[in-house]
Amino acid sequence: MKRFLYVAGLPILLFFGWFVLSNGSENFYAPPLRDILRAFVDTWTPQRLNDDVLPSLLRLLSGYVLAAALGIAVGVAIGLNRRLRATVEPVLEFFRAIPPPVLVPVIMLFAGIGNGMKVIVIVFGCVWPILLNTVEGVRAVDSVQLDTAKAYGVRGFARIRTVILRSASPQIAAGLRQALSIAIILMVISEMFAASNGLGFTIVQFQRSFAIPEMWSGIILLGLLGFALSLLFRLAESWALRWYHGLRDAQRKS
Amino acid sequence: MLEVQGLRKVYSTGGREVEALRDLTFTIDNGDLVCLVGPSGCGKTTLLRCIAGLLTQTSGTVKLDGHEVSGPPPGLAMVFQEYGRSLFPWMTVRDNVSLPLKQKRVPRQRRDELVDQALEAVGLAGTESAHPWQLSGGMQQRVAIARAVAYEPSTLLMDEPFAAVDAQTRADLEDLVRALWQRLKVTVLFITHDIDEAVYLGRRVIMLSSSPTVVQDEITVDLPAERDQLHTRADPRFTELRTHVYEQIQAAKRGRPASIG
């Protein structure tokens, strides 16, 4: 109970604070929370969720999964090969420094305005933290672990799968966590540029038609969505890395 | 049979050359238990890594059962000093022990048998589903030994395996190594910096000089085959041998052969 209060206390306080303070607001752009909530229920019907939120989530998911596959694969290759690393690392830093939203118009030129463009934008934005963290993680694999694998004939793909990727997995997870929030941002931004459905598109439509409570309700939904995704990620991570947390606890105790 | 012939290793880093091993020649017969002892920094680990095929020597040859070693030989298992880093923390004890067997494509049923037998032999039956970091240091090193045993090697290399465990655990593990050696009839090459341990364990003790390393001296330990911590270490012959090895190591540190008295 006490723990629940610690966790939920501030959100509840903020919610009621907003509710009370905005009650009776005459400002057109900051309507009472009551109106926003009513708009939330009216706006986000199952039909709408299916038409706008689902496509957004699918684009997010495919971009994220592609970026993860690409980032981990290329990261392992670069991490294992010193010469390759020396060659590509400065270039990677350059690409990473480009804010992905500025590329949206360019990507639109050759990928059109369909789903492909949005997925490419998401991949381009969130591949970097995954890639760079994988490189670091692979480089940091313990030399004794590598010697052990070698001495016992663990080589080739088995070496990568059972030793290198597992050993680098805490660092890879850190990259994936950063990438997730980037992916959500890019999902919305890519939909704001050019789209015919999606969460970002819908919110911009509400703004342009001065449907302010609906717009706020979309922003709240976006926040809830990001929160739910990061919660899911945390759950998956603590399950996949339970050996790592156990190891860390054991080391701390000794 | 393990034959090391004229082994030399020179490390070159940034234009500077460091000669770690100068000229090592020795032979270990099948089923023997040989301890290598030398002053700290004498290149023991370099030697072991060359024998294990983890490091390429500058010149000379290493032959295991007649085949020249150019990569990790299949009949050879290794126990590392840093048990905490040589076991994979993301795997359970069972997976750690069976991973090399999986690589050897041992069928599943046989694999499980070997893993159970090996864990039983090192006194760890019942810990299969634990992770290494849930065990004490001594138990972790037992897992590493079980992994080596399950691999069914003809030769077992041990690189200062007990340097990081406490004295009592160490005595138990020494007896474990003797018992396993007698039971499994493997060839064991045991590297240590502890003179007592070398004399207590070995049937032969090879003493190395300080770096650049050559063989300083070699003795046969003529103590009875049945040894135990209490009586063997109190044996006057044990003390004599120990003194001899100690003198040689001291001489090695000063850089010349001792006059044997």
Interface residues (C-beta under 8 A of the other chain):
Chain A: D142 V144 Q145 D147 T148 K150 A151 Y152 G153 V154 R155 A158 T162 V163 R166 S167 S169 W243 Y244 G246 L247 A250 Q251
Chain B: R49 A52 G53 L54 P72 P74 L76 A77 M78 F80 E82 R85 S86 L87 F88 P89 W90 M91 L99 P100 K102 Q103 K104 H131 W133 Q134 R147 Y151
